[in-house]
């Protein structure tokens, strides 16, 4: 390995270490309270070294958000590939969309991005990019279900206009402890199947 490649690999490993440290800190603290110093301590680095690889706290949060969601996108692809039909894929989509618990780290980052949505920050731009991936996956499931005759014909954009806010609202209720994850999933699937299914609910 050349010296340049060694330097690049050390840089990649250092950046990965910072992202892992940031994720660990986010799990323990409100995002608004997190400082570069805390991330640096968790990574075993100096703040100056962390800022050598990331220009700012904002960039660290945005990159951590992107990295966490990239892993979730890979998980979605694997889960969808193993699903026997569009309704099963839809159910998996809902389960993966909602928080895993009240302390879901990725959802903490989503809330932070929403708070910044009125300004064009790196965090808000990252959220827009990630959201388009979720939307594309859901549209593909709906199109597949309609083509197979499992879902009744529907206007996809109209469905998204009410279903995505429903999921987001349920997610917030999970995060603040007003709903259990399983109850949020049940509500989302019940509301969706009223609109989606042609009458055969055997796949539920």
N, C-alpha and C positions, 0 to 999 in steps of 0.2 A: 504494500500500500504506500503510495506517495505521501510526502509531507502534507500536500494540499488536501488529499483525501482524509488523512488522519485529522487534520484541523476541522474539516467539514463534519466528520463523524463525531468529534468531541463536541462541536457546536450543537449537532442534532441531539446528542445525549443530554447536554446541559439544558436545552430548551424543553426536552421531554421531562426532565426532572423538575423544572419549574412548573410545567403544566400539572404534573401529578401533585406537587406541593400545593398549588393553588386549589385544586379540587379538594384536597384534604382540609385546607383552611376554610373553604366555602361550606363544607359539611358541618363545621363547628361554629361558624359565626354568621351574622347577617351580612350580606354582601356589601351594604353601604359602609360597614365599619372596617372592612378589610383594607390593609395597607401593604405596600410593597415590602416593608420591613418584616411583617408577619409571614409573607410568602417566602421571603429569603431565608428566614430562620427555619421554616419547615423544610426547605430544600437544602439546607446546610451551606448556603452561599451568603455572600455579602450583598446588600442592596445594590451596590454599584455593579456587581457582576450580573445580577438579574437584569438590570437596566441596560447592560451591554447587549443582551440578546433580545430584550423587549423594550420598546421606546417609552412605555408608560404603563401605569396600572390598568388603564383602559384597554390597552392592547393585550395585556396578560389575560384579563377577563374575557375579552372577545375570542382570543385564541383557545382559551380553556373551554369556552362555550362551543366553539366549532369542533374541537377535538372530542368533547364528550358526545356531541350530536353525531359526529362521524361514526363513532362506535355504535350508536343506537341505529343509525341508518344501515350499517352492516348487519346488525341483528334483525332489523325488519326484513331485509332481503332474504336472510336465511330462513326466518319464520314463514314468510310468504311462499318461499320455494317448497316448503314442506306441507303447506296447507292443501287439503283435498278439493276445495272449491271456493268460490268468491265469498260466500257467507262466512266461512271459517276464516278466510283472509281478513274480512271486515272485522270480525271479533278480535283477531290478533292485533289489528291496527288500533282498535280502541284500547286494548290492554296496554300496548306499548306507548300510546299517546299519553295516557293518564299517569300521574306520579306513582312511583313504586311505594311511597310512604309519605308521611308529613315532612320528612327531611330529605326529599329527593333533590340532589344537588343541581341537576340539569334544570329542574323547574325553578329553583332559586335564581338561576341565571336568566330564565325566561322572564320572570317577574322584573328583574333588573332591566332587561332590555325593553320591556313594555313601559317602564317608568321613564325611559329615555326616548320613547318613540316620537316625541314631539320635536326632537332635534336630530340632525343627521350625524349621530355619533357612530363610531366603529361598531359598538355594541348593537345599535338599532339596525345598522346595515347588515350585520351578521345574522340577526334574527330574521330579517326579510329573506335572505338567501336560504336559511334553514327551513323557514316556513314554506317556501316554494317546493322544497323536496317532499315535505309531508303532504302538501296539496297534490302534487303529481302522483304520489303513491295512492292516495284516496281516489282520485279521478280514474286511475287505471283499474282499481278494484270495481268501482261503479260501472265503468264501461264494460268490463269483463262480465259482470253479473247481468247486465242488461242484454248483452250479446248472447249469453247462455240461456236467457229466459228465466233466470233465478230471481232477478230484480225486475219489478215492473218498470215500464218506461218512465223516465223522470227528467226534469231539467237539472243537469248536474250543478250549475252555478247556484240555482235556487236552493238545492239541497245543502251545498257547502255554506251558503249564507246563514243558515240557521243551525246546522249541525256543528260546525267548527266552534262558534261561540258557546254552544251547549257544552262541548267538551272542555273548553277553557274555563267556563264557570264551574263545572264539576271539579276540575283540577284544583281551582282555588279553594273550594270547600273542603277538599281532601287536605290541602296544605294547612288550612287553619283549624283542622280537627273537627269539622262539622259533619263530614261524611267519611265512612270507611271506603277504602279503594274498591272493594267488591261491590258495595252499594252504588258507587259512582258508575262502575262498569255496567251494572244491571240497568240503571236508569238510562244510560246512553244507548244500550242495545235495544231496550224496549221501545224507546222513542224512535230509533232509527228503523226498526223492523216494521213499525206501523206504516212507514212511508215506502220501504224498500220491497217487501216481499209480496209475491203475487197470491199468497194464501197458503203455500206450502212452507211450514215452519220447521220441517224435520231436521234442517241443518243447524238449528240453534243449539 
